[in-house]
C-alpha cells in the first residue's frame, strides 16, 4: 500500500477486494457478445468479449469496493458503484 500504513484491518480489506476482483474478472471472461473494457484509474486492465463487436462498454473503476458491489448487488449495484 503506497503511503498508507499496513494494518490487519486494511490488509483484510485488500485481500477481500482482491478476491472479489478475481471472481468478477473470471465471470467477465465468459462474455461472448459485445465488448467490455475494464479500467482502473484510467488504465486499461482487461478487455472482454468480441473486440470486433459494435456493442461496446467501458468501466473505469475508481474504488476497489466496486468489485464486491458488482458481485453481490447485481446490475443496480454496478450502476450505483
N, C-alpha and C positions, 0 to 999 in steps of 0.2 A: 504494500500500500504506500503510495508516494510519500506524502508528508504527514500522514496520519499514523499515530502510534498503533501498533497491532495489539489488540486486546482479545480476550477469549470471546467476548460478545461480537465484535466486528469480524473476527475470523470465522465464527459460526455462520454469520450472515453471509459472508463472502462464499463460503462453501455451499450454502443453500442456493444462492443465486447462481453459482456455477453449475449446480446440478439442474436447476430449472432451465438454464440456458442450453445445456447439453441435450436435455429431453426435448425442448422445443425445436432445436435445430434438427434433431433426429426425425421429429414428426414432419417438419417442413421439407426435409429431403425427399419425402414421398410425393411432393407436389408434382402433378403430371400435366396440368393445364395451366396456362398463363405463366407469368414470370414474376418472381418476388426478389427484390434486392434488399438485403438487411444491412444497415449501417449502425455503427456505434460512434457517437460524437462526430458524425460526418464522414467517417472512414468505412468503406465497404468491407464487411467481414464475410459475407456469403451471398450467393445468388442461387435461387432455387427454381425449378421448373424448366419450361421451354424458353430459352433465350430468344427464339425467333418469333415468339407469340406477340400479337398486337395488344393483348391484355396484360398490362404490367402494373405493378405496385411497388412502392418503396417505403420502408420504415426506417426512421433514424431514431435509434434507442438512446435516450439521454440519461436514463436511470435504470440500473440493473434490476430494479424491482419489477420492471415491465415483464420480464420472462416469467416470473411466478404468477403475476396477474393474468398473463395470456394463457398460461396452462390451466389455472384454476377458475378463471372467470369467464371464459368464452369470448365471443365476439364483442359483447358490450364492454368488457373489461379491456380488451385490446384498444377499442376506440377511446375509452376514457384515459388509458395509460399514456 
